[in-house]
Amino acid sequence: MRFDLVIFDCDGVLVDSEVLSCTSLAALLTEAGLPTRADEAMARFLGRSVTAIAEDFQARLGRPLPDDFLPRFRTDVMARMQRDLTAIPDIAEVLDALTARGQRFCVASSSERPRLDLALSLTGLAPFFENRVFNAAMVARGKPAPDLFLHAAQALNADPARCLVIEDSLAGVQAGKAAGMIVWGFTGGSHHQDGASAERLAAAGADRLFSRMKEFDPAGV
């Protein structure tokens, strides 16, 4: 099958950022009165938007996040990215190969646009995507709803049934399947160290699992 469009998530698929983000989030949630470990933040919020974080906090504690929470979270994550962010190994070679084949691809991420732009810029991946960058602020519902993936497909005139999604999170896999797309689960990020990631993504509906970008064969797309 030749796909109309390959849709990459960003965090945990293009860049190895999930540990940085969830460590920051856990620390700030704990400070705000909701004791949280990094692994708990990862289990609850991996692949989801800041809106989901705010809604969860309100539901669990009966009060909104502190006014300065999201600005502090954004600032801290971006500072951590500036220091420590790296691209997923071999992703640039994969994108090069897709470009050479004329295969269309884009990024569709739950991250806010400034963070998404910074991640792509810091890792040198921004030129691959140009104006094919989509994020949760563009739609009414974030992942696990299908809205973002369907929006990307519509914007690029692609048939959802002929789209391939590359995701690392349960919410992302669920969103891709709900959109009627083929979904491959990627477990090569540093946050996938517990040995159960593949099983969780498969249970969420992933059509294929792989742990190294070298296993992603552009010629087979």
GUVO-623807 format. One line per 3 residues: number of its first residue (from 1); for each residue x, y, z of N, C-alpha, C, CB. Coordinates in Angstrom, 1 decimal, always signed. Each point is the difference from the previous one (the first is absolute). Glycine has a CB too. Layout:
N
NUM	X:Y:Z:X:Y:Z:X:Y:Z:X:Y:Z | ...
END
This chain:
221
1	+0.8:-1.2:+0.0:-0.8:+1.2:+0.0:+0.9:+1.2:+0.0:-1.8:-1.2:+1.2 | +1.5:+2.2:-2.1:+0.7:+1.3:+0.0:-0.9:+1.0:+0.7:+1.2:-0.6:-2.2 | -0.7:+1.1:+3.3:-0.8:+1.0:+0.8:-0.1:+1.3:-0.6:+0.6:-1.3:+2.0
4	-1.7:+2.0:-1.9:-0.2:+1.4:-0.4:+0.9:+0.9:+0.9:-2.3:-0.5:-0.9 | +2.4:+0.1:+2.1:+0.7:+0.9:+1.0:+0.5:-0.8:+1.2:-1.5:+1.9:-0.7 | +2.7:-1.6:+1.1:+0.5:-0.5:+1.3:+0.0:+1.1:+1.0:+1.5:-1.7:-1.2
7	-2.2:+1.4:+2.3:-0.1:+1.0:+1.1:+0.8:-0.4:+1.2:-2.3:+0.6:-0.8 | +3.3:+0.2:+1.1:+0.9:-0.2:+1.2:-0.5:+0.8:+1.2:+1.9:-0.5:-1.6 | -2.0:-0.2:+2.7:+0.0:+0.8:+1.3:+1.4:+0.6:+0.2:-1.8:-1.6:+1.0
10	+1.9:+2.5:-0.1:+1.3:+0.7:+0.2:+0.7:-0.6:+1.2:-0.9:+2.1:-1.1 | +0.3:-1.8:+2.3:+0.7:-0.5:+1.3:+0.0:-1.5:+0.1:-0.7:+2.2:+1.1 | +1.9:-2.7:-1.0:+0.2:-1.5:+0.1:+0.0:-0.7:-1.4:-1.1:+0.2:+2.1
13	+1.0:+0.5:-3.2:+0.0:-0.6:-1.3:+1.1:+0.7:-0.8:-2.4:-0.6:+0.1 | +2.3:+2.0:-0.2:+1.1:+0.7:-0.7:+1.1:+0.5:+1.0:-1.8:+0.8:-1.7 | +1.4:-0.5:+2.9:+0.9:+0.5:+1.0:-0.2:-0.7:+1.3:+0.1:+2.2:-1.1
16	+1.0:-2.4:+1.8:+0.0:-0.8:+1.3:-0.3:+0.9:+1.2:+1.6:-1.7:-1.1 | -2.8:+2.2:+1.2:-0.3:+1.0:+0.9:-0.9:-0.4:+1.2:+0.2:+1.5:-1.9 | -0.8:-2.7:+1.8:-1.1:-0.3:+1.0:+0.5:-0.1:+1.4:-1.1:-1.2:-1.8
19	+2.3:+0.7:+2.1:+0.6:+0.0:+1.3:+0.2:+1.4:+0.6:+1.1:-2.2:-0.5 | -0.6:+3.1:-0.4:+0.2:+1.4:+0.4:-1.3:+0.6:+0.4:+2.0:+0.2:-1.5 | -3.0:-0.4:+0.7:-1.3:+0.6:+0.2:-0.7:-0.5:+1.3:-0.2:+0.3:-2.5
22	+0.2:-1.6:+2.6:-0.8:-0.7:+1.1:+0.7:+0.3:+1.4:-0.8:-1.7:-1.6 | +2.2:+1.8:+1.6:+0.7:+0.3:+1.2:-0.4:+1.4:+0.5:+1.9:-1.5:-0.7 | -1.9:+2.4:-0.3:-0.4:+1.4:+0.4:-1.5:+0.0:+0.5:+1.7:+0.9:-1.7
25	-2.5:-1.5:+1.0:-1.5:+0.0:+0.3:-0.2:-0.6:+1.4:-0.6:-0.2:-2.4 | +1.3:-0.9:+2.7:-0.2:-0.6:+1.3:+0.4:+0.9:+1.1:+0.3:-2.3:-1.0 | +0.8:+3.0:+0.8:+0.5:+0.9:+1.1:-0.9:+1.1:+0.2:+2.3:-0.6:-0.6
28	-2.9:+1.2:-0.4:-0.8:+1.1:+0.1:-1.4:-0.4:+0.5:+1.2:+1.1:-1.8 | -1.7:-2.3:+1.5:-1.3:-0.4:+0.5:+0.1:-0.3:+1.5:-0.6:-1.0:-2.2 | +1.8:+0.4:+2.6:+0.2:-0.2:+1.4:+0.0:+1.3:+0.8:+1.3:-2.1:-0.6
31	-0.6:+3.1:+0.0:+0.1:+1.3:+0.7:-1.4:+0.7:+0.1:+2.3:+0.2:-0.9 | -3.2:-0.5:-0.1:-1.3:+0.6:+0.0:-1.0:-0.8:+0.9:+0.5:+0.8:-2.3 | +0.0:-1.8:+3.0:-0.9:-0.7:+0.9:-0.5:-1.4:-0.5:-0.6:+2.2:+0.8
34	+1.1:-2.7:-1.9:-0.4:-1.3:-0.5:+1.3:-0.9:-0.1:-2.0:+1.0:-1.3 | +2.4:-1.7:+2.3:+1.2:-0.7:+0.0:+0.0:-1.0:-1.2:+0.2:+0.2:+2.5 | +0.9:-0.1:-3.3:+0.0:-0.8:-1.2:+1.5:-0.3:-0.3:-2.1:+1.2:-0.9
37	+2.3:-2.5:+0.5:+1.3:-0.5:-0.4:+0.1:+0.2:-1.5:+0.1:-1.6:+1.9 | +1.1:+1.6:-2.5:+0.2:+0.1:-1.4:-0.7:-1.1:-0.8:+2.1:+1.2:+0.4 | -2.0:-2.4:+0.1:-0.7:-1.1:-0.7:-1.5:+0.1:+0.1:+2.0:-1.5:+0.6
40	-2.5:+2.1:+0.4:-1.5:+0.2:+0.1:-0.4:+1.1:-1.0:+0.0:-0.7:+2.4 | +0.8:+1.7:-2.5:-0.3:+1.1:-1.0:+0.0:-0.6:-1.4:+1.0:+1.7:+1.6 | +0.0:-2.6:-1.8:+0.1:-0.6:-1.3:-1.2:-0.9:-0.3:+2.5:+0.1:+0.2
43	-2.9:-0.9:+0.7:-1.1:-0.9:-0.2:-1.3:+0.8:-0.2:+1.1:-1.7:+1.4 | -1.3:+2.8:-0.7:-1.3:+0.7:-0.1:+0.0:+1.0:-1.2:-0.2:-0.3:+2.5 | +1.3:+0.9:-2.9:+0.0:+1.1:-0.9:+0.8:-0.2:-1.3:-0.3:+1.4:+2.0
46	+1.0:-2.5:-2.1:+0.8:-0.2:-1.2:-0.9:+0.2:-1.3:+1.5:-1.6:+1.3 | -1.0:+2.4:-2.2:-0.7:+0.2:-1.2:-1.2:+1.0:+0.1:+0.7:-2.2:-0.6 | -1.0:+2.8:+1.7:-1.1:+0.8:+0.2:+0.4:+1.5:+0.1:-1.2:-1.9:+1.1
49	+0.2:+2.8:-1.2:+0.3:+1.4:+0.0:+0.0:+0.6:+1.4:-1.1:+0.1:-2.3 | +1.5:+1.2:+2.3:+0.0:+0.7:+1.3:-1.5:+0.2:+0.5:+2.2:+1.2:-0.6 | -3.1:-1.1:-0.3:-1.4:+0.1:+0.4:-0.5:-1.3:+0.8:-0.4:+1.4:-2.1
52	+0.9:-2.5:+1.6:-0.3:-1.3:+0.8:+0.6:+0.1:+1.4:-0.1:-1.3:-2.2 | +1.3:+1.8:+2.3:+0.6:+0.1:+1.3:-0.9:+0.9:+1.0:+2.3:-0.3:-1.1 | -2.7:+1.5:+0.5:-0.8:+0.9:+0.8:-1.4:-0.6:+0.4:+1.1:+1.9:-1.1
55	-1.7:-2.6:+0.2:-1.3:-0.7:+0.3:+0.2:-1.1:+1.0:-0.8:+0.6:-2.3 | +1.8:-1.3:+2.2:+0.3:-1.1:+1.0:+0.2:+0.6:+1.4:+1.0:-1.5:-1.9 | -0.2:+2.5:+2.0:+0.2:+0.6:+1.3:-1.3:+0.5:+0.6:+2.4:+0.7:-0.8
58	-3.2:+0.0:+0.0:-1.3:+0.5:+0.5:-0.9:-1.1:+0.5:+0.2:+1.9:-1.6 | -0.2:-3.0:+0.8:-0.9:-1.1:+0.4:+0.5:-0.7:+1.2:-0.5:-0.3:-2.4 | +1.8:+0.2:+2.6:+0.5:-0.8:+1.2:+0.1:+0.8:+1.3:+1.3:-1.3:-1.6
61	-1.1:+2.6:+1.5:+0.2:+0.9:+1.2:-1.2:+0.9:+0.2:+2.5:-0.2:-0.3 | -3.4:+0.4:-0.7:-1.1:+0.9:+0.1:+0.4:+1.4:+0.0:-1.1:-1.7:+1.3 | +2.2:+2.0:-1.9:+0.5:+1.4:-0.1:+0.9:+0.1:-1.3:-0.2:+0.5:+2.5
64	+0.2:+0.7:-3.1:+0.9:+0.1:-1.2:+1.5:+0.0:+0.4:-1.9:+1.3:-1.1 | +2.6:-1.5:+0.1:+1.5:+0.1:+0.1:+0.3:+1.4:+0.4:+0.4:-1.7:-1.7 | +0.7:+1.9:+2.5:+0.4:+1.4:+0.3:+0.2:+0.8:-1.3:+1.1:-0.8:+2.1
67	-1.3:+2.1:-2.0:+0.1:+0.8:-1.1:+1.3:+0.0:-0.7:-1.6:+1.5:+1.0 | +2.7:-1.7:-0.2:+1.3:+0.0:-0.6:+0.5:-1.4:-0.5:+0.5:+2.0:+1.4 | -1.4:-3.0:-1.2:+0.5:-1.4:-0.3:+0.4:-0.2:-1.4:-1.5:-0.8:+1.8
70	+0.6:+1.1:-2.7:+0.3:-0.3:-1.4:+1.2:+0.9:-0.6:-2.4:-0.6:-0.3 | +2.5:+1.9:+0.7:+1.2:+0.7:-0.5:+1.3:-0.5:+0.6:-1.5:+2.0:-0.1 | +1.4:-2.5:+1.4:+1.2:-0.5:+0.6:+0.4:-1.4:-0.7:-0.5:+1.2:+2.2
73	-0.5:-2.0:-2.5:+0.2:-1.3:-0.6:+0.6:+0.2:-1.4:-1.9:-1.0:+1.3 | +1.3:+1.9:-2.1:+0.6:+0.3:-1.3:+1.4:+0.5:+0.1:-2.3:+0.6:-0.8 | +2.6:+0.3:+1.7:+1.4:+0.5:+0.1:+0.9:-1.1:+0.4:-0.9:+2.3:+0.6
76	+0.6:-3.1:+0.4:+0.9:-1.0:+0.5:+0.2:-1.1:-1.1:-0.8:+0.5:+2.3 | -0.2:-0.9:-3.0:+0.2:-1.0:-1.0:+0.9:+0.5:-1.1:-2.3:-1.0:+0.5 | +2.0:+2.2:-0.9:+0.8:+0.5:-1.1:+1.5:+0.2:+0.4:-2.0:+1.2:-0.9
79	+2.2:-0.8:+2.2:+1.4:+0.1:+0.5:+0.7:-1.4:+0.0:-0.7:+2.0:+1.4 | -0.1:-3.0:-1.0:+0.6:-1.4:+0.0:+0.3:-0.4:-1.4:-1.3:-0.6:+2.1 | +0.4:+0.9:-3.0:+0.3:-0.3:-1.4:+1.2:+0.7:-0.6:-2.5:-0.3:-0.3
82	+2.7:+1.5:+0.7:+1.2:+0.7:-0.5:+1.2:-0.6:+0.4:-1.3:+2.1:+0.1 | +1.3:-2.7:+1.2:+1.2:-0.7:+0.5:+0.2:-1.4:-0.5:-0.3:+1.4:+2.0 | -0.8:-2.2:-2.1:+0.1:-1.4:-0.1:-0.7:-0.7:-1.2:+0.3:+0.1:+2.4
85	-1.1:+0.6:-3.1:-0.8:-0.6:-1.1:+0.9:-0.6:-1.1:-1.9:+1.6:+0.5 | +1.5:-2.8:-0.9:+0.7:-0.6:-1.2:-1.1:-0.6:-0.9:+2.1:-0.5:+1.4 | -1.7:+0.4:-2.7:-0.9:-0.7:-0.9:+0.0:-1.5:+0.2:+0.4:+1.8:-1.7
88	-1.5:-2.4:+1.4:+0.0:-1.5:+0.0:+1.0:-0.5:-1.0:-2.4:-0.1:+0.7 | +3.3:-0.9:-0.3:+1.0:-0.4:-0.9:-0.5:-0.5:-1.4:+1.3:-0.7:+2.0 | -0.7:+1.1:-3.0:-0.3:-0.4:-1.4:-1.2:+0.7:-0.6:+1.1:-2.1:+0.5
91	-1.8:+2.9:+0.2:-1.2:+0.6:-0.5:+0.3:+0.9:-1.2:-1.1:-0.1:+2.2 | +2.2:+0.9:-2.2:+0.3:+0.8:-1.1:+0.2:-0.8:-1.3:+1.1:+1.6:+1.6 | -0.5:-2.8:-1.5:+0.2:-0.8:-1.1:-1.3:-0.6:-0.6:+2.2:-0.6:+1.0
94	-3.1:+0.3:-0.1:-1.4:-0.4:-0.4:-0.7:+1.1:-0.8:-0.1:-1.5:+2.0 | +0.2:+2.7:-1.4:-0.7:+1.1:-0.7:+0.7:+0.4:-1.3:-0.7:+0.9:+2.2 | +2.0:-1.0:-2.3:+0.7:+0.1:-1.2:-0.5:-1.0:-1.1:+2.0:+0.9:+1.3
97	-2.1:-2.1:-0.9:-0.4:-1.1:-0.9:-1.4:+0.2:-0.5:+1.5:-1.5:+1.2 | -2.4:+1.9:-0.3:-1.4:+0.3:-0.4:+0.0:+1.2:-1.0:-0.8:-0.8:+2.2 | +1.5:+1.8:-1.9:+0.1:+1.2:-0.9:+0.5:-0.5:-1.4:+0.4:+1.6:+1.9
100	+0.6:-2.4:-1.9:+0.6:-0.4:-1.3:-1.0:-0.8:-0.8:+2.2:-0.1:+1.1 | -3.1:-0.7:-0.4:-1.0:-0.8:-0.7:-1.2:+0.8:-0.4:+0.8:-1.9:+1.3 | -0.9:+3.2:-0.8:-1.2:+0.8:-0.3:-1.2:-0.4:+0.8:+0.8:+0.2:-2.3
103	-0.5:-0.9:+3.4:-1.1:-0.3:+1.0:-0.3:+1.2:+0.8:+0.7:-2.4:+0.1 | -2.0:+2.8:-0.1:-0.4:+1.1:+0.9:-0.1:-0.4:+1.4:-1.3:+0.9:-1.9 | +1.7:+0.0:+2.8:+0.0:-0.2:+1.4:-0.2:+1.3:+0.8:+1.4:-2.0:-0.3
106	-1.8:+1.9:+1.5:-0.3:+1.2:+0.8:+0.2:-0.4:+1.5:-1.6:+1.0:-1.7 | +1.5:+0.0:+2.6:+0.1:-0.2:+1.4:-1.4:+0.5:+0.6:+2.6:+0.2:+0.1 | -3.1:-1.0:+0.8:-1.3:+0.3:+0.7:+0.2:-0.3:+1.5:-1.4:-0.5:-2.1
109	+1.6:+1.5:+2.9:+0.4:-0.1:+1.4:-1.0:+0.7:+1.0:+2.4:-0.1:-0.8 | -2.4:-0.5:+2.0:-0.8:+0.6:+1.1:+0.7:+1.3:+0.6:-1.0:-2.3:+0.5 | +2.3:+2.4:-0.8:+0.8:+1.1:+0.5:-0.5:+1.4:-0.5:+1.9:-1.5:+0.2
112	-1.8:+2.5:+0.7:-0.3:+1.4:-0.5:+1.1:+0.4:-1.0:-1.0:+0.5:+2.2 | +0.5:+0.4:-3.1:+0.9:+0.3:-1.2:+1.4:+0.5:+0.4:-2.2:+0.5:-1.2 | +2.3:+0.4:+2.1:+1.4:+0.5:+0.3:+0.9:-1.2:+0.4:-0.9:+2.2:+0.7
115	+0.4:-3.1:+0.2:+0.8:-1.1:+0.4:+0.3:-0.9:-1.2:-1.0:+0.1:+2.3 | +0.0:-0.4:-3.1:+0.2:-0.8:-1.2:+1.0:+0.6:-1.0:-2.3:-0.8:+0.2 | +2.2:+2.1:-0.4:+1.0:+0.6:-0.9:+1.4:+0.0:+0.6:-1.8:+1.5:-0.8
118	+1.9:-1.3:+2.1:+1.3:-0.1:+0.6:+0.6:-1.4:-0.1:-0.7:+1.8:+1.6 | -0.1:-2.8:-1.4:+0.5:-1.4:-0.1:+0.5:-0.3:-1.4:-1.6:-0.7:+1.8 | +0.9:+1.1:-2.8:+0.4:-0.3:-1.4:+1.2:+0.8:-0.3:-2.3:-0.5:-0.6
121	+2.4:+1.8:+1.1:+1.2:+0.8:-0.3:+1.2:-0.5:+0.6:-1.5:+1.9:-0.2 | +1.4:-2.2:+1.5:+1.2:-0.5:+0.8:+0.6:-1.2:-0.6:-1.0:+1.0:+2.1 | +0.2:-1.9:-2.6:+0.5:-1.3:-0.6:+0.3:+0.0:-1.4:-1.3:-1.0:+1.7
124	+1.1:+2.2:-2.4:+0.3:+0.1:-1.4:-1.1:-0.6:-0.9:+2.4:+0.0:+0.6 | -3.6:-0.3:-0.1:-1.0:-0.7:-0.8:-1.0:+0.9:-0.6:+0.3:-1.9:+1.5 | -0.3:+3.2:-1.1:-1.0:+0.9:-0.5:+0.0:+0.1:-1.5:+0.3:+1.3:+2.1
127	+0.8:-1.3:-2.9:-0.1:+0.2:-1.4:-0.7:-1.2:-0.7:+2.1:+1.2:+0.1 | -2.2:-2.3:+0.6:-0.8:-1.1:-0.7:-1.5:+0.2:+0.0:+1.8:-1.5:+0.8 | -2.3:+2.4:+0.1:-1.4:+0.1:+0.1:-0.6:+1.3:-0.5:+0.2:-1.4:+2.0
130	+0.6:+2.4:-2.1:-0.5:+1.3:-0.6:-1.4:+0.4:+0.5:+1.4:-0.5:-2.1 | -2.4:+0.5:+1.3:-1.3:+0.4:+0.4:-0.9:-1.1:+0.3:+0.2:+2.0:-1.3 | +0.4:-3.2:+1.5:-0.8:-1.2:+0.3:+0.1:-0.4:+1.5:+0.3:-0.8:-2.4
133	-0.6:+1.8:+3.2:+0.1:-0.2:+1.5:-1.4:+0.3:+0.6:+2.4:+0.7:+0.0 | -3.0:-1.7:+0.7:-1.3:+0.1:+0.6:+0.1:-0.2:+1.5:-1.1:-0.7:-2.2 | +0.3:+1.4:+3.0:+0.0:-0.2:+1.4:-1.4:+0.1:+0.6:+2.3:+0.9:+0.1
136	-2.4:-1.3:+1.2:-1.3:-0.2:+0.6:-0.8:+1.3:+0.0:+0.9:-1.9:+1.4 | -0.3:+3.0:-1.4:-0.7:+1.3:+0.1:-0.9:+0.2:-1.2:+1.9:+1.0:+1.4 | -1.6:-1.7:-2.5:-0.8:+0.2:-1.2:-1.3:-0.7:+0.0:+2.2:+0.1:-1.2
139	-2.5:-1.0:+2.2:-1.2:-0.7:+0.0:-0.7:+0.1:+1.3:+1.0:-1.6:-1.6 | -2.3:+1.1:+1.7:-0.8:+0.2:+1.2:+0.4:-1.0:+1.1:-1.9:+0.8:-1.4 | +2.3:-2.0:+0.9:+0.3:-1.1:+1.0:+1.4:-0.6:-0.3:-2.4:-0.5:+0.3
142	+3.3:+0.4:+0.7:+1.3:-0.6:-0.2:-0.1:-1.5:+0.0:+1.0:+2.0:+1.0 | +0.2:-2.6:-1.2:+0.1:-1.5:+0.1:-0.5:-0.4:+1.4:+1.9:-0.1:-1.7 | -2.6:-1.0:+1.9:-0.3:-1.1:-0.9:-1.1:+0.2:-1.0:+0.9:-1.4:+1.7
145	-1.5:+2.5:-1.8:-1.0:+0.3:-1.0:+0.7:+0.0:-1.4:-1.5:+1.3:+1.6 | +0.8:-1.6:-2.7:+0.7:+0.0:-1.3:+0.1:+1.3:-0.7:-0.9:-2.2:-0.2 | +0.5:+3.3:+0.8:-0.2:+1.3:-0.6:+1.3:+0.5:-0.7:-1.7:+0.5:+1.6
148	+2.9:-0.6:-0.9:+1.2:+0.5:-0.5:+0.5:-0.7:-1.3:+0.6:+0.7:+2.4 | -0.7:-2.0:-2.3:+0.4:-0.8:-1.2:-0.9:+0.2:-1.2:+1.0:-1.7:+1.6 | -2.3:+1.8:-1.3:-0.9:+0.3:-1.1:+0.2:+1.3:-0.6:-1.7:-1.5:+1.1
151	+2.0:+2.5:-0.2:+0.3:+1.4:-0.5:+1.2:+0.0:-0.9:-1.0:+0.9:+2.1 | +2.1:-1.6:-1.7:+1.2:-0.1:-0.8:-0.3:-0.6:-1.4:+1.4:-0.1:+2.1 | -2.2:-1.0:-2.0:-0.3:-0.7:-1.3:-0.8:+0.9:-0.9:+0.0:-2.2:+1.2
154	-1.0:+2.9:-0.6:-0.8:+0.9:-0.9:+0.8:+1.1:-0.5:-2.0:-0.6:+1.4 | +2.9:+1.2:-0.6:+0.8:+1.2:-0.4:+0.9:-0.4:-1.2:-0.1:+0.9:+2.3 | +0.5:-2.2:-2.3:+1.0:-0.4:-1.0:-0.7:-0.9:-1.1:+1.8:+0.1:+1.7
157	-3.2:-0.1:-1.7:-0.7:-0.7:-1.0:+0.3:-1.5:-0.1:-0.1:+2.2:-1.3 | +0.2:-2.8:+2.5:+0.3:-1.4:+0.1:-1.2:-0.8:+0.5:+2.4:+0.6:+0.4 | -2.6:-1.8:-1.0:-1.0:-0.9:+0.5:+0.4:-0.6:+1.3:-0.7:-0.5:-2.4
160	-0.1:+0.7:+3.5:+0.4:-0.6:+1.3:+0.3:-1.5:-0.1:-1.4:+1.8:+1.1 | +0.7:-2.5:-1.9:+0.2:-1.4:-0.1:+1.4:-0.4:-0.6:-2.5:-0.3:-0.2 | +3.1:+1.3:-0.4:+1.3:-0.2:-0.7:+1.0:+0.9:+0.7:-1.1:-0.5:-2.2
163	+0.9:+0.8:+3.5:+1.0:+0.7:+0.8:+0.7:-1.0:+1.0:-1.3:+2.2:-0.2 | +2.6:-2.0:+0.4:+0.8:-0.8:+0.9:+0.4:+0.9:+1.2:+0.8:-1.6:-1.8 | -1.2:+1.3:+3.0:+0.4:+0.7:+1.2:+1.1:-0.7:+0.7:-2.3:+0.9:+0.2
166	+3.4:-0.1:+0.2:+1.0:-0.5:+0.9:-0.1:+0.6:+1.3:+1.5:-0.3:-2.0 | -1.8:-0.5:+3.1:-0.3:+0.4:+1.3:+0.7:-0.8:+1.1:-2.2:+0.8:-0.9 | +2.4:-0.1:+2.0:+0.7:-0.7:+1.1:-0.9:-0.1:+1.3:+2.2:+0.8:-0.9
169	-3.4:-0.2:+0.8:-0.8:+0.1:+1.2:-1.3:-0.8:-0.2:+1.1:+2.2:+0.7 | -1.7:-2.6:+0.4:-1.4:-0.6:+0.0:-1.0:+1.0:-0.6:+0.6:-1.4:+1.9 | -0.5:+2.7:-1.5:-1.0:+1.0:-0.5:+0.2:+0.2:-1.5:+0.0:+1.1:+2.2
172	+1.2:-1.1:-2.6:+0.3:+0.2:-1.5:-0.5:-1.2:-0.8:+2.0:+1.4:+0.6 | -1.7:-2.6:-0.1:-0.4:-1.2:-0.7:-1.6:+0.0:-0.1:+2.1:-1.3:+0.7 | -2.7:+1.5:+0.4:-1.5:+0.1:+0.0:-0.5:+1.0:-0.9:+0.0:-0.8:+2.3
175	+0.6:+2.0:-2.4:-0.4:+1.0:-0.9:+0.1:-0.4:-1.4:+0.7:+1.7:+1.7 | +0.4:-2.3:-2.1:+0.2:-0.4:-1.4:-1.0:-1.1:-0.4:+2.4:+0.5:+0.3 | -2.6:-1.4:+0.6:-1.0:-1.1:-0.3:-1.4:+0.6:-0.2:+1.4:-1.7:+1.2
178	-1.8:+2.6:-0.3:-1.3:+0.7:+0.0:-0.2:+0.8:-1.3:+0.0:+0.1:+2.5 | +1.2:+0.3:-3.1:-0.1:+0.8:-1.2:-0.1:-1.0:-1.2:+1.3:+1.9:+1.0 | -1.2:-3.2:-0.8:-0.1:-0.9:-1.1:+1.3:-0.2:-0.7:-2.3:+0.6:-0.3
181	+3.4:-0.3:+0.9:+1.3:-0.1:-0.6:+0.8:-1.2:+0.5:+0.0:+2.5:-0.1 | +1.0:-2.9:-0.7:+1.0:-1.0:+0.4:+0.9:+0.7:+1.0:-0.1:-1.3:-2.2 | +0.4:+0.6:+3.3:+0.9:+0.5:+1.1:+1.1:-1.0:+0.3:-1.9:+1.3:+0.9
184	+3.1:-0.7:-1.0:+1.2:-0.8:+0.5:+0.5:+0.6:+1.3:+0.6:-0.6:-2.4 | -0.4:-0.3:+3.4:+0.4:+0.5:+1.3:+1.5:-0.1:+0.1:-2.1:-0.8:+1.0 | +2.7:+1.9:-0.6:+1.5:+0.1:+0.1:+0.4:+0.0:+1.5:+0.1:+1.3:-2.2
187	+0.8:-2.1:+2.5:+0.4:-0.2:+1.5:+1.5:+0.3:+0.2:-1.8:-1.7:+0.3 | +2.4:+2.6:-1.2:+1.4:+0.2:+0.1:+0.4:+1.2:+0.8:+0.1:-1.0:-2.1 | -1.0:+1.8:+2.7:+0.3:+1.1:+0.8:+0.5:-0.5:+1.4:-1.7:+1.4:-1.2
190	+2.4:-0.5:+1.9:+0.6:-0.4:+1.3:-1.1:-0.2:+1.0:+2.0:+1.3:-0.6 | -3.2:-0.9:+0.4:-1.1:-0.2:+1.0:-0.5:-1.4:-0.1:-0.6:+2.4:-0.1 | +0.9:-3.1:-0.9:-0.5:-1.4:-0.2:+1.0:-1.0:+0.6:-1.4:+0.7:-2.1
193	+1.6:-0.8:+3.4:+1.0:-0.8:+0.6:-0.6:-1.1:+0.9:+1.6:+2.0:-0.2 | -2.9:-2.0:+0.3:-0.5:-1.0:+1.0:-0.3:-1.4:-0.6:-1.0:+2.0:+1.2 | +1.2:-2.1:-2.5:-0.2:-1.3:-0.6:-1.4:-0.4:-0.3:+1.9:-0.7:+1.2
196	-2.9:+1.6:-0.8:-1.4:-0.3:-0.3:-0.6:+0.9:-1.1:-0.2:-0.8:+2.4 | +1.0:+1.7:-2.9:-0.5:+1.1:-0.9:-0.6:-0.7:-1.3:+1.7:+1.6:+0.9 | -1.0:-2.5:-1.4:-0.5:-0.6:-1.3:-1.4:-0.7:+0.3:+2.4:-0.4:-0.8
199	-2.6:-0.3:+1.9:-1.2:-0.6:+0.3:-1.1:+1.0:+0.1:+1.2:-1.9:+1.2 | -0.9:+3.0:-0.5:-1.1:+1.1:+0.2:-0.4:+0.6:-1.3:+1.0:+0.5:+2.2 | +0.0:-0.2:-3.1:-0.4:+0.6:-1.3:-0.7:-1.0:-0.8:+2.0:+1.4:+0.1
202	-1.6:-2.7:-0.1:-0.8:-1.0:-0.7:-1.4:-0.1:+0.5:+2.2:-1.3:-0.4 | -2.4:+1.3:+1.7:-1.3:-0.1:+0.6:-0.9:+1.2:-0.4:+1.0:-1.3:+1.9 | -0.3:+2.5:-2.2:-0.8:+1.2:-0.4:-0.3:-0.1:-1.5:+1.2:+1.3:+1.8
205	-0.7:-2.3:-2.5:-0.4:-0.1:-1.4:+1.1:+0.2:-1.0:-2.1:+0.7:+0.7 | +3.4:-0.5:-0.3:+1.0:+0.2:-1.0:+0.1:-1.2:-0.9:+1.3:+1.4:+1.7 | -1.1:-1.0:-3.0:+0.0:-1.1:-1.1:+1.4:-0.6:-0.1:-1.8:+1.2:-1.2
208	+2.8:-0.5:+1.7:+1.4:-0.5:-0.1:+0.8:+0.7:+1.1:-0.2:-0.4:-2.5 | +1.2:-0.3:+3.0:+0.8:+0.6:+1.1:+1.5:+0.0:-0.5:-1.6:-0.8:+1.8 | +2.3:+1.8:-1.5:+1.5:+0.0:-0.3:+0.7:+0.9:+1.0:-0.5:-0.4:-2.4
211	+1.8:+0.0:+2.7:+0.7:+0.7:+1.1:+1.2:+0.8:-0.5:-0.7:-1.8:+1.4 | +1.0:+1.7:-2.7:+1.1:+0.8:-0.6:-0.4:+0.6:-1.3:+1.7:-1.5:+1.2 | -1.3:+2.7:-1.4:-0.4:+0.6:-1.3:+0.6:-0.7:-1.2:-0.2:+2.2:+1.2
214	+1.3:-2.9:-1.0:+0.6:-0.8:-1.1:-1.0:-1.1:-0.4:+2.3:+0.5:+0.9 | -3.2:-0.8:-0.1:-1.0:-1.1:-0.3:-1.1:+0.6:-0.9:+0.5:-1.2:+2.1 | -0.6:+2.5:-2.1:-1.0:+0.7:-0.9:+0.5:+0.0:-1.4:-0.9:+1.4:+2.0
217	+0.3:-2.2:-2.8:+0.5:-0.1:-1.4:-0.8:+0.9:-0.9:+0.7:-2.4:+0.4 | -0.1:+3.5:-0.8:-0.8:+0.9:-0.9:-0.4:-0.6:-1.3:+1.3:+1.8:+1.0 | -0.5:-2.8:-1.5:-0.3:-0.6:-1.3:-1.3:-0.9:+0.2:+2.5:+0.0:-0.6
220	-2.8:-0.3:+1.8:-1.2:-0.8:+0.2:-1.3:+0.8:+0.2:+1.5:-1.7:+0.9 | -1.3:+3.0:-0.9:-1.2:+0.9:+0.3:-0.7:+0.2:-1.3:+1.1:+1.1:+1.9
END
